[in-house]
Amino acid sequence: MAEEEKKVSRIKAKKKNWYKILAPAAFGSKEIGEFYLPDAQVGIGRTLRVNLREITGGMKDQHVYVSFQVKEMQGNNFQTEAIGYEMTPSYIKRMVRKSTSRLDDSFIVTVADGRKVQIKTLVVTIAHCQRQVCTSIRTLLRTLLTEELMKGDFLSFIQNLVGQKIQGGIRKQLSKVYPVREMAIRVAHLTR
């Protein structure tokens, strides 16, 4: 009988490791995920979208998603930077009621640190309002948000959005033009 040849696998598998992904210090440096990678350098530049409820622990925050981008490796952990804020469409749909005016707007603002941010807003009035009133509300909203973004960097803006510090003050200013039921920033993210 012929000798049986042993089959040798020619595929060499690289050993992979688990790496933790940490939120920025502004969000408490909490663990927001893990990567299973063969090399740590592969993970730099990746983005992930995390529900805000997982970071803050509050059920009231489950309608918001925050996007993070991996910036650097420290030890065995990836450090991230916040690059976006987004509300879920189902939450936005529940805000709008019958016999109200929905005012949507989208614009790009350059932040104090030189980066460009796209902002999408939503304002819901108490009742139907005239077109001229809607235009003045949008104009005032753009002005107020541009001033807010020029005060600091994008991370502080996202932190204020999460803490609901921006929305209340702007809503009071808009209500001087016409009574506003809801004011929300649907999307805020860095543009490329």
PyMOL commands that place a pseudoatom at each C-alpha (Angstrom):
pseudoatom trace, name=CA, resn=MET, resi=1, chain=A, elem=C, hetatm=0, pos=[0.000, 0.000, 0.000]
pseudoatom trace, name=CA, resn=ALA, resi=2, chain=A, elem=C, hetatm=0, pos=[1.012, 3.502, -0.744]
pseudoatom trace, name=CA, resn=GLU, resi=3, chain=A, elem=C, hetatm=0, pos=[1.833, 5.737, 2.138]
pseudoatom trace, name=CA, resn=GLU, resi=4, chain=A, elem=C, hetatm=0, pos=[-0.918, 8.235, 2.947]
pseudoatom trace, name=CA, resn=GLU, resi=5, chain=A, elem=C, hetatm=0, pos=[0.148, 11.838, 2.689]
pseudoatom trace, name=CA, resn=LYS, resi=6, chain=A, elem=C, hetatm=0, pos=[-0.835, 14.172, 5.455]
pseudoatom trace, name=CA, resn=LYS, resi=7, chain=A, elem=C, hetatm=0, pos=[-2.655, 17.255, 4.258]
pseudoatom trace, name=CA, resn=VAL, resi=8, chain=A, elem=C, hetatm=0, pos=[-1.075, 20.449, 5.428]
pseudoatom trace, name=CA, resn=SER, resi=9, chain=A, elem=C, hetatm=0, pos=[-3.137, 23.609, 5.586]
pseudoatom trace, name=CA, resn=ARG, resi=10, chain=A, elem=C, hetatm=0, pos=[-1.521, 26.455, 3.715]
pseudoatom trace, name=CA, resn=ILE, resi=11, chain=A, elem=C, hetatm=0, pos=[-3.848, 29.080, 5.139]
pseudoatom trace, name=CA, resn=LYS, resi=12, chain=A, elem=C, hetatm=0, pos=[-2.249, 31.005, 7.938]
pseudoatom trace, name=CA, resn=ALA, resi=13, chain=A, elem=C, hetatm=0, pos=[-4.730, 32.730, 10.198]
pseudoatom trace, name=CA, resn=LYS, resi=14, chain=A, elem=C, hetatm=0, pos=[-3.658, 35.857, 11.997]
pseudoatom trace, name=CA, resn=LYS, resi=15, chain=A, elem=C, hetatm=0, pos=[-4.390, 35.964, 15.677]
pseudoatom trace, name=CA, resn=LYS, resi=16, chain=A, elem=C, hetatm=0, pos=[-7.070, 38.485, 16.522]
pseudoatom trace, name=CA, resn=ASN, resi=17, chain=A, elem=C, hetatm=0, pos=[-7.579, 40.384, 19.759]
pseudoatom trace, name=CA, resn=TRP, resi=18, chain=A, elem=C, hetatm=0, pos=[-10.469, 42.176, 21.419]
pseudoatom trace, name=CA, resn=TYR, resi=19, chain=A, elem=C, hetatm=0, pos=[-10.106, 45.944, 21.790]
pseudoatom trace, name=CA, resn=LYS, resi=20, chain=A, elem=C, hetatm=0, pos=[-12.454, 48.136, 23.853]
pseudoatom trace, name=CA, resn=ILE, resi=21, chain=A, elem=C, hetatm=0, pos=[-13.882, 51.344, 22.412]
pseudoatom trace, name=CA, resn=LEU, resi=22, chain=A, elem=C, hetatm=0, pos=[-14.265, 54.207, 24.893]
pseudoatom trace, name=CA, resn=ALA, resi=23, chain=A, elem=C, hetatm=0, pos=[-16.423, 57.333, 24.587]
pseudoatom trace, name=CA, resn=PRO, resi=24, chain=A, elem=C, hetatm=0, pos=[-14.772, 60.767, 24.956]
pseudoatom trace, name=CA, resn=ALA, resi=25, chain=A, elem=C, hetatm=0, pos=[-14.196, 62.177, 28.435]
pseudoatom trace, name=CA, resn=ALA, resi=26, chain=A, elem=C, hetatm=0, pos=[-17.207, 64.486, 27.933]
pseudoatom trace, name=CA, resn=PHE, resi=27, chain=A, elem=C, hetatm=0, pos=[-19.389, 61.349, 27.925]
pseudoatom trace, name=CA, resn=GLY, resi=28, chain=A, elem=C, hetatm=0, pos=[-17.678, 59.823, 30.959]
pseudoatom trace, name=CA, resn=SER, resi=29, chain=A, elem=C, hetatm=0, pos=[-15.170, 57.630, 29.045]
pseudoatom trace, name=CA, resn=LYS, resi=30, chain=A, elem=C, hetatm=0, pos=[-17.663, 54.757, 29.129]
pseudoatom trace, name=CA, resn=GLU, resi=31, chain=A, elem=C, hetatm=0, pos=[-17.171, 51.625, 27.072]
pseudoatom trace, name=CA, resn=ILE, resi=32, chain=A, elem=C, hetatm=0, pos=[-19.369, 51.866, 23.978]
pseudoatom trace, name=CA, resn=GLY, resi=33, chain=A, elem=C, hetatm=0, pos=[-18.274, 48.780, 22.071]
pseudoatom trace, name=CA, resn=GLU, resi=34, chain=A, elem=C, hetatm=0, pos=[-15.539, 46.337, 21.123]
pseudoatom trace, name=CA, resn=PHE, resi=35, chain=A, elem=C, hetatm=0, pos=[-13.575, 45.440, 18.004]
pseudoatom trace, name=CA, resn=TYR, resi=36, chain=A, elem=C, hetatm=0, pos=[-12.200, 41.990, 17.183]
pseudoatom trace, name=CA, resn=LEU, resi=37, chain=A, elem=C, hetatm=0, pos=[-9.205, 42.819, 15.007]
pseudoatom trace, name=CA, resn=PRO, resi=38, chain=A, elem=C, hetatm=0, pos=[-5.935, 41.262, 13.849]
pseudoatom trace, name=CA, resn=ASP, resi=39, chain=A, elem=C, hetatm=0, pos=[-4.115, 44.600, 14.165]
pseudoatom trace, name=CA, resn=ALA, resi=40, chain=A, elem=C, hetatm=0, pos=[-4.966, 47.689, 16.207]
pseudoatom trace, name=CA, resn=GLN, resi=41, chain=A, elem=C, hetatm=0, pos=[-4.185, 50.056, 13.319]
pseudoatom trace, name=CA, resn=VAL, resi=42, chain=A, elem=C, hetatm=0, pos=[-7.111, 48.608, 11.330]
pseudoatom trace, name=CA, resn=GLY, resi=43, chain=A, elem=C, hetatm=0, pos=[-9.580, 50.087, 13.830]
pseudoatom trace, name=CA, resn=ILE, resi=44, chain=A, elem=C, hetatm=0, pos=[-8.422, 53.694, 13.604]
pseudoatom trace, name=CA, resn=GLY, resi=45, chain=A, elem=C, hetatm=0, pos=[-10.816, 55.795, 11.525]
pseudoatom trace, name=CA, resn=ARG, resi=46, chain=A, elem=C, hetatm=0, pos=[-13.807, 53.491, 11.928]
pseudoatom trace, name=CA, resn=THR, resi=47, chain=A, elem=C, hetatm=0, pos=[-17.147, 54.970, 12.973]
pseudoatom trace, name=CA, resn=LEU, resi=48, chain=A, elem=C, hetatm=0, pos=[-19.896, 53.582, 15.147]
pseudoatom trace, name=CA, resn=ARG, resi=49, chain=A, elem=C, hetatm=0, pos=[-23.383, 54.755, 16.052]
pseudoatom trace, name=CA, resn=VAL, resi=50, chain=A, elem=C, hetatm=0, pos=[-24.472, 54.336, 19.680]
pseudoatom trace, name=CA, resn=ASN, resi=51, chain=A, elem=C, hetatm=0, pos=[-27.833, 54.883, 21.332]
pseudoatom trace, name=CA, resn=LEU, resi=52, chain=A, elem=C, hetatm=0, pos=[-27.556, 57.687, 23.883]
pseudoatom trace, name=CA, resn=ARG, resi=53, chain=A, elem=C, hetatm=0, pos=[-29.429, 55.574, 26.442]
pseudoatom trace, name=CA, resn=GLU, resi=54, chain=A, elem=C, hetatm=0, pos=[-26.451, 53.185, 26.577]
pseudoatom trace, name=CA, resn=ILE, resi=55, chain=A, elem=C, hetatm=0, pos=[-24.163, 56.068, 27.529]
pseudoatom trace, name=CA, resn=THR, resi=56, chain=A, elem=C, hetatm=0, pos=[-26.351, 58.013, 29.965]
pseudoatom trace, name=CA, resn=GLY, resi=57, chain=A, elem=C, hetatm=0, pos=[-28.481, 55.153, 31.276]
pseudoatom trace, name=CA, resn=GLY, resi=58, chain=A, elem=C, hetatm=0, pos=[-31.671, 57.256, 31.034]
pseudoatom trace, name=CA, resn=MET, resi=59, chain=A, elem=C, hetatm=0, pos=[-34.740, 55.895, 29.249]
pseudoatom trace, name=CA, resn=LYS, resi=60, chain=A, elem=C, hetatm=0, pos=[-35.636, 59.408, 28.065]
pseudoatom trace, name=CA, resn=ASP, resi=61, chain=A, elem=C, hetatm=0, pos=[-32.536, 59.398, 25.869]
pseudoatom trace, name=CA, resn=GLN, resi=62, chain=A, elem=C, hetatm=0, pos=[-33.408, 56.339, 23.775]
pseudoatom trace, name=CA, resn=HIS, resi=63, chain=A, elem=C, hetatm=0, pos=[-34.622, 58.426, 20.795]
pseudoatom trace, name=CA, resn=VAL, resi=64, chain=A, elem=C, hetatm=0, pos=[-31.135, 59.858, 20.131]
pseudoatom trace, name=CA, resn=TYR, resi=65, chain=A, elem=C, hetatm=0, pos=[-28.109, 58.262, 18.470]
pseudoatom trace, name=CA, resn=VAL, resi=66, chain=A, elem=C, hetatm=0, pos=[-24.588, 59.675, 18.747]
pseudoatom trace, name=CA, resn=SER, resi=67, chain=A, elem=C, hetatm=0, pos=[-21.921, 58.817, 16.156]
pseudoatom trace, name=CA, resn=PHE, resi=68, chain=A, elem=C, hetatm=0, pos=[-18.312, 58.355, 17.193]
pseudoatom trace, name=CA, resn=GLN, resi=69, chain=A, elem=C, hetatm=0, pos=[-15.106, 57.998, 15.183]
pseudoatom trace, name=CA, resn=VAL, resi=70, chain=A, elem=C, hetatm=0, pos=[-12.067, 56.132, 16.484]
pseudoatom trace, name=CA, resn=LYS, resi=71, chain=A, elem=C, hetatm=0, pos=[-9.140, 58.565, 16.704]
pseudoatom trace, name=CA, resn=GLU, resi=72, chain=A, elem=C, hetatm=0, pos=[-6.291, 56.819, 18.509]
pseudoatom trace, name=CA, resn=MET, resi=73, chain=A, elem=C, hetatm=0, pos=[-5.144, 53.806, 20.475]
pseudoatom trace, name=CA, resn=GLN, resi=74, chain=A, elem=C, hetatm=0, pos=[-4.235, 54.163, 24.152]
pseudoatom trace, name=CA, resn=GLY, resi=75, chain=A, elem=C, hetatm=0, pos=[-3.041, 50.980, 25.785]
pseudoatom trace, name=CA, resn=ASN, resi=76, chain=A, elem=C, hetatm=0, pos=[-5.544, 48.301, 24.791]
pseudoatom trace, name=CA, resn=ASN, resi=77, chain=A, elem=C, hetatm=0, pos=[-8.412, 50.761, 24.253]
pseudoatom trace, name=CA, resn=PHE, resi=78, chain=A, elem=C, hetatm=0, pos=[-9.550, 52.901, 21.344]
pseudoatom trace, name=CA, resn=GLN, resi=79, chain=A, elem=C, hetatm=0, pos=[-10.296, 56.570, 22.076]
pseudoatom trace, name=CA, resn=THR, resi=80, chain=A, elem=C, hetatm=0, pos=[-13.132, 58.166, 20.098]
pseudoatom trace, name=CA, resn=GLU, resi=81, chain=A, elem=C, hetatm=0, pos=[-14.434, 61.570, 19.117]
pseudoatom trace, name=CA, resn=ALA, resi=82, chain=A, elem=C, hetatm=0, pos=[-18.110, 62.558, 18.726]
pseudoatom trace, name=CA, resn=ILE, resi=83, chain=A, elem=C, hetatm=0, pos=[-18.885, 63.358, 15.081]
pseudoatom trace, name=CA, resn=GLY, resi=84, chain=A, elem=C, hetatm=0, pos=[-22.695, 63.316, 14.955]
pseudoatom trace, name=CA, resn=TYR, resi=85, chain=A, elem=C, hetatm=0, pos=[-26.051, 63.539, 16.715]
pseudoatom trace, name=CA, resn=GLU, resi=86, chain=A, elem=C, hetatm=0, pos=[-29.310, 62.205, 15.261]
pseudoatom trace, name=CA, resn=MET, resi=87, chain=A, elem=C, hetatm=0, pos=[-32.908, 61.734, 16.424]
pseudoatom trace, name=CA, resn=THR, resi=88, chain=A, elem=C, hetatm=0, pos=[-34.950, 58.730, 15.357]
pseudoatom trace, name=CA, resn=PRO, resi=89, chain=A, elem=C, hetatm=0, pos=[-37.623, 59.340, 12.670]
pseudoatom trace, name=CA, resn=SER, resi=90, chain=A, elem=C, hetatm=0, pos=[-40.317, 57.681, 14.808]
pseudoatom trace, name=CA, resn=TYR, resi=91, chain=A, elem=C, hetatm=0, pos=[-39.769, 60.211, 17.613]
pseudoatom trace, name=CA, resn=ILE, resi=92, chain=A, elem=C, hetatm=0, pos=[-39.954, 63.101, 15.142]
pseudoatom trace, name=CA, resn=LYS, resi=93, chain=A, elem=C, hetatm=0, pos=[-43.180, 61.734, 13.694]
pseudoatom trace, name=CA, resn=ARG, resi=94, chain=A, elem=C, hetatm=0, pos=[-44.792, 61.716, 17.154]
pseudoatom trace, name=CA, resn=MET, resi=95, chain=A, elem=C, hetatm=0, pos=[-43.908, 65.382, 17.686]
pseudoatom trace, name=CA, resn=VAL, resi=96, chain=A, elem=C, hetatm=0, pos=[-46.044, 66.655, 14.794]
pseudoatom trace, name=CA, resn=ARG, resi=97, chain=A, elem=C, hetatm=0, pos=[-49.793, 66.912, 15.388]
pseudoatom trace, name=CA, resn=LYS, resi=98, chain=A, elem=C, hetatm=0, pos=[-52.833, 67.866, 13.349]
pseudoatom trace, name=CA, resn=SER, resi=99, chain=A, elem=C, hetatm=0, pos=[-53.512, 71.610, 12.852]
pseudoatom trace, name=CA, resn=THR, resi=100, chain=A, elem=C, hetatm=0, pos=[-49.891, 72.608, 13.473]
pseudoatom trace, name=CA, resn=SER, resi=101, chain=A, elem=C, hetatm=0, pos=[-47.137, 73.921, 11.244]
pseudoatom trace, name=CA, resn=ARG, resi=102, chain=A, elem=C, hetatm=0, pos=[-43.975, 71.876, 10.794]
pseudoatom trace, name=CA, resn=LEU, resi=103, chain=A, elem=C, hetatm=0, pos=[-40.915, 73.941, 9.903]
pseudoatom trace, name=CA, resn=ASP, resi=104, chain=A, elem=C, hetatm=0, pos=[-37.878, 71.980, 8.695]
pseudoatom trace, name=CA, resn=ASP, resi=105, chain=A, elem=C, hetatm=0, pos=[-34.557, 73.570, 7.856]
pseudoatom trace, name=CA, resn=SER, resi=106, chain=A, elem=C, hetatm=0, pos=[-31.085, 72.403, 6.859]
pseudoatom trace, name=CA, resn=PHE, resi=107, chain=A, elem=C, hetatm=0, pos=[-27.917, 74.475, 6.725]
pseudoatom trace, name=CA, resn=ILE, resi=108, chain=A, elem=C, hetatm=0, pos=[-24.142, 74.258, 7.136]
pseudoatom trace, name=CA, resn=VAL, resi=109, chain=A, elem=C, hetatm=0, pos=[-22.251, 76.281, 9.740]
pseudoatom trace, name=CA, resn=THR, resi=110, chain=A, elem=C, hetatm=0, pos=[-18.499, 76.659, 10.242]
pseudoatom trace, name=CA, resn=VAL, resi=111, chain=A, elem=C, hetatm=0, pos=[-17.632, 76.075, 13.910]
pseudoatom trace, name=CA, resn=ALA, resi=112, chain=A, elem=C, hetatm=0, pos=[-15.074, 78.116, 15.872]
pseudoatom trace, name=CA, resn=ASP, resi=113, chain=A, elem=C, hetatm=0, pos=[-12.437, 75.389, 15.413]
pseudoatom trace, name=CA, resn=GLY, resi=114, chain=A, elem=C, hetatm=0, pos=[-12.790, 75.602, 11.584]
pseudoatom trace, name=CA, resn=ARG, resi=115, chain=A, elem=C, hetatm=0, pos=[-14.793, 72.438, 10.908]
pseudoatom trace, name=CA, resn=LYS, resi=116, chain=A, elem=C, hetatm=0, pos=[-18.121, 72.497, 9.056]
pseudoatom trace, name=CA, resn=VAL, resi=117, chain=A, elem=C, hetatm=0, pos=[-21.274, 71.152, 10.694]
pseudoatom trace, name=CA, resn=GLN, resi=118, chain=A, elem=C, hetatm=0, pos=[-24.536, 70.299, 8.965]
pseudoatom trace, name=CA, resn=ILE, resi=119, chain=A, elem=C, hetatm=0, pos=[-27.580, 71.113, 11.085]
pseudoatom trace, name=CA, resn=LYS, resi=120, chain=A, elem=C, hetatm=0, pos=[-31.131, 69.927, 10.419]
pseudoatom trace, name=CA, resn=THR, resi=121, chain=A, elem=C, hetatm=0, pos=[-33.807, 71.453, 12.621]
pseudoatom trace, name=CA, resn=LEU, resi=122, chain=A, elem=C, hetatm=0, pos=[-37.502, 70.940, 13.296]
pseudoatom trace, name=CA, resn=VAL, resi=123, chain=A, elem=C, hetatm=0, pos=[-39.930, 73.450, 14.778]
pseudoatom trace, name=CA, resn=VAL, resi=124, chain=A, elem=C, hetatm=0, pos=[-43.580, 72.623, 15.476]
pseudoatom trace, name=CA, resn=THR, resi=125, chain=A, elem=C, hetatm=0, pos=[-45.910, 75.533, 16.196]
pseudoatom trace, name=CA, resn=ILE, resi=126, chain=A, elem=C, hetatm=0, pos=[-49.056, 75.412, 18.318]
pseudoatom trace, name=CA, resn=ALA, resi=127, chain=A, elem=C, hetatm=0, pos=[-51.334, 76.191, 15.343]
pseudoatom trace, name=CA, resn=HIS, resi=128, chain=A, elem=C, hetatm=0, pos=[-51.031, 76.831, 11.618]
pseudoatom trace, name=CA, resn=CYS, resi=129, chain=A, elem=C, hetatm=0, pos=[-49.057, 79.982, 10.955]
pseudoatom trace, name=CA, resn=GLN, resi=130, chain=A, elem=C, hetatm=0, pos=[-48.617, 82.201, 7.929]
pseudoatom trace, name=CA, resn=ARG, resi=131, chain=A, elem=C, hetatm=0, pos=[-45.734, 81.752, 5.531]
pseudoatom trace, name=CA, resn=GLN, resi=132, chain=A, elem=C, hetatm=0, pos=[-44.115, 85.060, 6.509]
pseudoatom trace, name=CA, resn=VAL, resi=133, chain=A, elem=C, hetatm=0, pos=[-44.137, 84.039, 10.195]
pseudoatom trace, name=CA, resn=CYS, resi=134, chain=A, elem=C, hetatm=0, pos=[-42.599, 80.655, 9.312]
pseudoatom trace, name=CA, resn=THR, resi=135, chain=A, elem=C, hetatm=0, pos=[-39.812, 82.404, 7.405]
pseudoatom trace, name=CA, resn=SER, resi=136, chain=A, elem=C, hetatm=0, pos=[-39.021, 84.716, 10.318]
pseudoatom trace, name=CA, resn=ILE, resi=137, chain=A, elem=C, hetatm=0, pos=[-38.917, 81.721, 12.713]
pseudoatom trace, name=CA, resn=ARG, resi=138, chain=A, elem=C, hetatm=0, pos=[-36.458, 79.891, 10.440]
pseudoatom trace, name=CA, resn=THR, resi=139, chain=A, elem=C, hetatm=0, pos=[-34.266, 82.979, 10.078]
pseudoatom trace, name=CA, resn=LEU, resi=140, chain=A, elem=C, hetatm=0, pos=[-34.145, 83.554, 13.848]
pseudoatom trace, name=CA, resn=LEU, resi=141, chain=A, elem=C, hetatm=0, pos=[-33.405, 79.867, 14.458]
pseudoatom trace, name=CA, resn=ARG, resi=142, chain=A, elem=C, hetatm=0, pos=[-30.459, 79.905, 12.033]
pseudoatom trace, name=CA, resn=THR, resi=143, chain=A, elem=C, hetatm=0, pos=[-29.060, 83.019, 13.704]
pseudoatom trace, name=CA, resn=LEU, resi=144, chain=A, elem=C, hetatm=0, pos=[-29.377, 81.589, 17.225]
pseudoatom trace, name=CA, resn=LEU, resi=145, chain=A, elem=C, hetatm=0, pos=[-27.803, 78.242, 16.288]
pseudoatom trace, name=CA, resn=THR, resi=146, chain=A, elem=C, hetatm=0, pos=[-24.938, 79.907, 14.425]
pseudoatom trace, name=CA, resn=GLU, resi=147, chain=A, elem=C, hetatm=0, pos=[-24.179, 82.019, 17.507]
pseudoatom trace, name=CA, resn=GLU, resi=148, chain=A, elem=C, hetatm=0, pos=[-24.293, 78.907, 19.707]
pseudoatom trace, name=CA, resn=LEU, resi=149, chain=A, elem=C, hetatm=0, pos=[-21.893, 77.009, 17.447]
pseudoatom trace, name=CA, resn=MET, resi=150, chain=A, elem=C, hetatm=0, pos=[-19.450, 79.926, 17.312]
pseudoatom trace, name=CA, resn=LYS, resi=151, chain=A, elem=C, hetatm=0, pos=[-19.133, 79.926, 21.129]
pseudoatom trace, name=CA, resn=GLY, resi=152, chain=A, elem=C, hetatm=0, pos=[-17.102, 76.719, 21.275]
pseudoatom trace, name=CA, resn=ASP, resi=153, chain=A, elem=C, hetatm=0, pos=[-16.103, 73.535, 19.527]
pseudoatom trace, name=CA, resn=PHE, resi=154, chain=A, elem=C, hetatm=0, pos=[-18.315, 70.787, 18.132]
pseudoatom trace, name=CA, resn=LEU, resi=155, chain=A, elem=C, hetatm=0, pos=[-17.900, 68.477, 21.154]
pseudoatom trace, name=CA, resn=SER, resi=156, chain=A, elem=C, hetatm=0, pos=[-19.238, 71.111, 23.552]
pseudoatom trace, name=CA, resn=PHE, resi=157, chain=A, elem=C, hetatm=0, pos=[-22.155, 71.722, 21.179]
pseudoatom trace, name=CA, resn=ILE, resi=158, chain=A, elem=C, hetatm=0, pos=[-23.026, 67.990, 21.158]
pseudoatom trace, name=CA, resn=GLN, resi=159, chain=A, elem=C, hetatm=0, pos=[-22.667, 67.882, 24.940]
pseudoatom trace, name=CA, resn=ASN, resi=160, chain=A, elem=C, hetatm=0, pos=[-25.123, 70.798, 25.281]
pseudoatom trace, name=CA, resn=LEU, resi=161, chain=A, elem=C, hetatm=0, pos=[-27.545, 69.086, 22.867]
pseudoatom trace, name=CA, resn=VAL, resi=162, chain=A, elem=C, hetatm=0, pos=[-27.461, 65.900, 24.927]
pseudoatom trace, name=CA, resn=GLY, resi=163, chain=A, elem=C, hetatm=0, pos=[-28.019, 67.881, 28.129]
pseudoatom trace, name=CA, resn=GLN, resi=164, chain=A, elem=C, hetatm=0, pos=[-30.982, 69.755, 26.553]
pseudoatom trace, name=CA, resn=LYS, resi=165, chain=A, elem=C, hetatm=0, pos=[-29.307, 73.105, 27.346]
pseudoatom trace, name=CA, resn=ILE, resi=166, chain=A, elem=C, hetatm=0, pos=[-29.621, 74.581, 23.852]
pseudoatom trace, name=CA, resn=GLN, resi=167, chain=A, elem=C, hetatm=0, pos=[-33.175, 73.609, 22.938]
pseudoatom trace, name=CA, resn=GLY, resi=168, chain=A, elem=C, hetatm=0, pos=[-34.937, 75.271, 25.900]
pseudoatom trace, name=CA, resn=GLY, resi=169, chain=A, elem=C, hetatm=0, pos=[-33.349, 78.686, 25.445]
pseudoatom trace, name=CA, resn=ILE, resi=170, chain=A, elem=C, hetatm=0, pos=[-33.888, 78.748, 21.700]
pseudoatom trace, name=CA, resn=ARG, resi=171, chain=A, elem=C, hetatm=0, pos=[-37.510, 77.644, 22.091]
pseudoatom trace, name=CA, resn=LYS, resi=172, chain=A, elem=C, hetatm=0, pos=[-38.193, 80.611, 24.408]
pseudoatom trace, name=CA, resn=GLN, resi=173, chain=A, elem=C, hetatm=0, pos=[-36.681, 82.999, 21.855]
pseudoatom trace, name=CA, resn=LEU, resi=174, chain=A, elem=C, hetatm=0, pos=[-38.748, 81.510, 19.012]
pseudoatom trace, name=CA, resn=SER, resi=175, chain=A, elem=C, hetatm=0, pos=[-41.958, 81.702, 21.063]
pseudoatom trace, name=CA, resn=LYS, resi=176, chain=A, elem=C, hetatm=0, pos=[-41.621, 85.487, 21.084]
pseudoatom trace, name=CA, resn=VAL, resi=177, chain=A, elem=C, hetatm=0, pos=[-42.252, 85.409, 17.309]
pseudoatom trace, name=CA, resn=TYR, resi=178, chain=A, elem=C, hetatm=0, pos=[-45.016, 82.772, 17.405]
pseudoatom trace, name=CA, resn=PRO, resi=179, chain=A, elem=C, hetatm=0, pos=[-45.941, 80.165, 20.082]
pseudoatom trace, name=CA, resn=VAL, resi=180, chain=A, elem=C, hetatm=0, pos=[-43.815, 77.050, 19.574]
pseudoatom trace, name=CA, resn=ARG, resi=181, chain=A, elem=C, hetatm=0, pos=[-44.819, 73.595, 20.809]
pseudoatom trace, name=CA, resn=GLU, resi=182, chain=A, elem=C, hetatm=0, pos=[-41.601, 71.735, 19.980]
pseudoatom trace, name=CA, resn=MET, resi=183, chain=A, elem=C, hetatm=0, pos=[-38.121, 72.717, 18.858]
pseudoatom trace, name=CA, resn=ALA, resi=184, chain=A, elem=C, hetatm=0, pos=[-35.584, 70.006, 18.080]
pseudoatom trace, name=CA, resn=ILE, resi=185, chain=A, elem=C, hetatm=0, pos=[-32.282, 69.587, 16.316]
pseudoatom trace, name=CA, resn=ARG, resi=186, chain=A, elem=C, hetatm=0, pos=[-32.865, 66.444, 14.266]
pseudoatom trace, name=CA, resn=VAL, resi=187, chain=A, elem=C, hetatm=0, pos=[-29.337, 66.031, 12.912]
pseudoatom trace, name=CA, resn=ALA, resi=188, chain=A, elem=C, hetatm=0, pos=[-25.989, 67.635, 13.697]
pseudoatom trace, name=CA, resn=HIS, resi=189, chain=A, elem=C, hetatm=0, pos=[-22.913, 66.068, 12.135]
pseudoatom trace, name=CA, resn=LEU, resi=190, chain=A, elem=C, hetatm=0, pos=[-19.510, 67.033, 10.829]
pseudoatom trace, name=CA, resn=THR, resi=191, chain=A, elem=C, hetatm=0, pos=[-19.244, 67.277, 7.061]
pseudoatom trace, name=CA, resn=ARG, resi=192, chain=A, elem=C, hetatm=0, pos=[-16.211, 66.072, 5.189]
for i in range(1, 192): cmd.bond("trace and resi %d" % i, "trace and resi %d" % (i + 1))
show_as sticks, trace
zoom trace
